[in-house]
């Protein structure tokens, strides 16, 4: 991309979208379309078509779509699947129609089979059943990868896909119904500390293992891939930072300075037993993460206290 390329970030309100827009501004890309014309309802084909007709973007980062943790996936599978598929099909098909130069689609590591060999590689996709607690959402995200591949095969479009590790950072969704594990643990421990609760409950056994990437590292990797990667197959974006849920909870407990007990409810689902990504292809291209998990968690907690703790001064 050139500094004056017309760039559209689909998903400007997501944590990932905000991070890439900030990074583009920091790197002096001066025509990020969202800053002048906020995105339309991306589930509405007519509105997205009108937007593309007016702005004619040259490059698209596709980060949009509803997501959530195990609870949200269990309670709202149709909503999550439809929202994501409508956005994916609208944006990718119109990116082809309006002849954009390149599109990067961000999927999710939950698209890998539940019992995939670790670390997971893109050639393992669709080789086994998905984790049942998020299969509807994962099916839509997986379809996005296949749609990018299909446009590459049929029309030679430069549409690439990336699969990130678990993303965390400021501006994450800390809502009790939708939050992923890092945001959920930060909220739970902060509220328990504030309210004097001596015990918090954590879903599952604490044994599943996850890899995490801070949102600023993710944005940096996506910008790197837009400039350095055009292959047919998706590529993993990870950090090498992995924790069991119980170890993760210990780190978050230290960050939040919560001194109570952690109780694991093994009657509730764990999700996938392990999600580690093989990121050697990305690292071999010359990209590496720069933010350690503990530092990213501290930044995230400080943001949460300032923006989401309604008992803080100036909050209502």
Secondary structure, DSSP 8 states (H G I E B T S, - for coil): --TT--EEEETTTSHHHHHHHHHHHHTT---BGGGTS----TT-HHHHHHHHHHH--SEEEE--S----HHHHHH-HHHHHHHHHHHHHHHHHHHHHTT-SEEEEE--GGGS-TT--SSB-GGGTTSS---GGGHHHHHHHHHHHHHHHHHHHHH---EEEEEE-EEE-TT----TTT--HHHHHHHHHHHHHHHT-SEEEEES-S--EEEEEEHHHHHHHHHHHHHH---SS-EEE--SEEEEHHHHHHHHHHHHT--SEEEEETTS---SSEE-B--HHHHHTT------HHHHHHHHHHHHHHHT-TTSTT--
